[in-house]
Structures are given as C-alpha cells and as structure tokens.
Amino acid sequence: MISICPAVFSKGSTKDLARRDWHIDNWLELSNILNKNNYLHNFILPKDQDDLFISAKASKIFPRDIKNLFEEIKKSSLVVTQDSGYMHIARYYDVKVIALFGPTKPLNFALGKEIIIKGQDCSSIPCHDGIAFTKKSKKCLCMENISVDDVYLNILNNIGQTNV
C-alpha cells in the first residue's frame, strides 16, 4: 500500500511552517494519477484535515493516537511525504520513503535511506534551518517547483514499475 502523508499546515503548526508545504492541489493530483493507473493508495491525515482532502478518491485514515499512526505507517510499502515526522516514522520501520524537501537541508534531517526530491537547489543556502526561517520570503519556490510528474515517476521507480 502506498501511503500519502501530506504533512500540510494544520492547527498544531505555525503559518510559517505552511511555507514548507507542497500544495494540497499537488497531493490531490498525485492521488488522481495513482487512481487513473490503478495504484492502490491511501491518505494518512489528522482528522482536522478531512475537509482539505474531501475530493480525494482514495481511502483516508485518521489515526486515533500516536500508536495507531505508527501502526498505519508500518503497514505501508511506500510513504510519500514532505520533510516531516511521517518521514522519520517510516524510516524507523524501514518503509521506503519519498520525501519532498524544500527550504531545509536534507543532509540535516535525512539519513540517506530516503528518496529525496527537491524542486530547486537552495540547499547550499537553505531558508529554513529546521527551527525557523532564516530569510523573509513569502513563498518557497523550491516546493512549488517539485512537479507531480517527478513524484509519480519516483513512485513508479520504487515500486518496480518504470514505464508510464
């Protein structure tokens, strides 16, 4: 099972962190492409994000608690997420991870097992040090430049399918 774990801005995070998000429309488009090509997948989301992904034509899992979240990720064959806690949980269970990195430096947060996707190389001078933004940009072009097609092709390559 491919699990999509968007890790988008929610009530528990700051608006600044939302700048690190891959846009919701991208997650939904990725799900549509997976559906069109008959790839079984689900979304793992906090319950308060159900309305953001209401149009998703995939199963949605809303873990009851942290233990249930770990169990759901452990069952996955591949996790697609951002630089987030989901990435770390999947890595803990040796689940394959495709991690979208934008304003943070992958070398600071990834252990090398993840498939890293960056849309624009700003890692030499990242605008987020893992705690706060170091530059006052309103957008993270590095996240905007990650294409749905790039993510989809990485999924195919990691589930053994290389032709689209």
C-alpha positions in Angstrom: 0.0 0.0 0.0 1.3 3.4 -0.9 0.6 5.9 1.8 0.4 9.6 1.1 1.1 11.6 4.2 0.9 15.3 3.2 2.0 16.9 6.5 0.4 20.2 5.5 -0.2 23.2 7.7 -2.7 22.4 10.5 -4.0 23.9 13.7 -0.9 22.5 15.6 1.6 24.3 13.5 2.5 27.9 12.7 1.7 29.7 9.5 5.4 30.0 8.8 5.6 26.2 8.6 2.9 26.3 5.9 5.5 27.7 3.6 7.3 24.3 3.7 4.2 22.6 2.3 3.7 21.1 -1.1 0.4 22.5 -2.2 -2.8 20.5 -1.5 -3.7 20.5 -5.2 -0.5 18.6 -5.9 -1.3 15.9 -3.4 -4.8 15.6 -4.9 -3.4 15.5 -8.5 -0.9 12.8 -7.4 -3.8 10.7 -6.0 -5.8 11.2 -9.2 -2.8 9.9 -11.3 -2.4 6.9 -9.0 -6.1 6.2 -9.3 -6.0 6.5 -13.1 -3.2 4.0 -13.2 -4.8 1.6 -10.7 -2.3 2.0 -7.9 -3.8 1.3 -4.5 -3.1 4.1 -2.1 -4.4 5.9 0.9 -4.0 9.2 2.7 -2.9 9.3 6.3 -4.2 12.5 7.8 -5.1 14.2 11.1 -8.9 14.3 11.4 -8.9 18.1 11.2 -7.7 17.9 7.6 -10.5 15.8 6.3 -12.2 18.9 4.7 -8.9 19.8 2.8 -8.9 16.4 1.1 -12.6 15.9 0.7 -12.3 15.5 -3.0 -9.7 12.7 -2.8 -10.8 9.5 -4.4 -8.7 7.3 -2.0 -9.1 5.8 1.4 -8.4 8.2 4.2 -7.0 7.0 7.5 -7.3 9.2 10.6 -5.1 7.7 13.3 -6.7 7.7 16.7 -3.5 8.3 18.5 0.3 8.2 18.0 0.5 4.4 18.5 -2.2 3.9 15.7 -0.3 6.4 13.5 2.9 4.3 13.8 0.9 1.1 13.1 -0.6 2.6 9.9 2.8 3.8 8.6 4.4 0.4 9.4 1.8 -1.3 7.2 2.8 0.8 4.2 5.0 -0.4 1.4 5.9 3.2 0.4 5.3 6.5 2.1 5.2 9.8 0.2 5.6 12.8 2.4 7.4 16.0 3.0 10.3 16.5 5.4 8.2 15.6 8.4 7.6 13.3 11.3 5.9 10.9 8.8 9.3 10.5 7.1 11.1 9.7 10.4 8.4 7.2 11.4 8.6 5.4 8.1 12.4 5.3 8.2 12.2 3.8 11.7 10.2 0.9 10.3 12.4 0.6 7.2 9.5 1.5 5.0 10.6 3.1 1.7 10.1 6.9 1.8 9.9 9.5 -0.9 10.5 12.8 0.9 9.9 16.2 -0.6 12.4 18.7 0.6 12.2 22.4 0.1 13.7 25.0 2.3 15.5 22.7 4.7 18.8 20.9 4.0 18.3 17.2 3.5 21.7 16.4 5.0 20.5 17.7 8.3 17.3 15.6 8.5 17.6 12.6 6.2 19.8 9.5 6.9 20.3 8.6 3.2 17.7 5.9 3.0 15.0 8.3 1.7 14.5 9.2 -1.9 14.8 12.9 -1.8 13.1 15.2 -4.2 14.0 18.9 -4.4 12.4 21.2 -6.9 15.1 23.9 -6.8 18.5 23.7 -5.2 18.6 26.1 -2.3 20.3 23.5 0.0 23.6 25.4 -0.1 21.8 28.4 1.5 18.6 26.9 2.9 16.0 29.4 4.0 14.8 27.2 6.9 17.3 25.8 9.4 14.8 23.2 10.9 13.6 25.6 13.5 12.8 28.9 11.8 13.1 30.7 8.5 16.3 32.5 8.0 15.1 34.5 5.0 11.9 36.5 4.8 10.5 35.1 1.6 6.7 34.7 1.4 6.9 31.5 -0.7 9.2 28.6 -1.0 9.8 28.3 -4.7 11.7 25.1 -4.1 8.5 23.4 -3.0 6.5 24.9 -5.8 9.0 23.6 -8.4 8.5 20.0 -7.4 6.3 18.6 -10.1 3.6 15.9 -9.6 5.1 14.0 -12.5 8.5 13.9 -10.8 6.9 12.5 -7.6 4.9 10.0 -9.6 7.9 8.8 -11.6 9.8 8.3 -8.3 6.9 6.2 -7.0 7.0 4.0 -10.1 10.7 3.5 -9.8 10.3 2.5 -6.2 7.5 0.0 -6.7 9.2 -1.7 -9.6 7.4 -0.1 -12.5 9.4 2.2 -14.7 7.1 2.8 -17.7 4.3 5.2 -17.5 
